[in-house]
């Protein structure tokens, strides 16, 4: 299934994130204030989270270093 990508103005400290809706459709949100190269790197990073199912883990915190 192809992921939907959303470009959104976010604080520059946020590169992007992924989420799923109630129907299970997956989305990657990228920061439109960043460069194309930065967004490609972020997209690949978020794809890993989707592949691993991280967003389905109730205790997952990326920046807390816990999973």
C-alpha positions, 0 to 999 in steps of 0.5 A: 500500500502506498503511503500518503505524504503531507507537506506541512509548515512545522516548527523547524525543530520537527522534521516529520512524523508518521501516523495512521487514521482510524481506517489504518491508512498510513501517512508521513508528514514532512516539514515544508520549511526544510529542503528536499534533501532533508525531507527525503532523509526524513521520509526514509526515516519515517518509512522505517517506523512504519515498516517496524509498526512503531506507531502501534506500540503504546509505549513508543517514544522516539526521543525518549530512546525507549521502545 
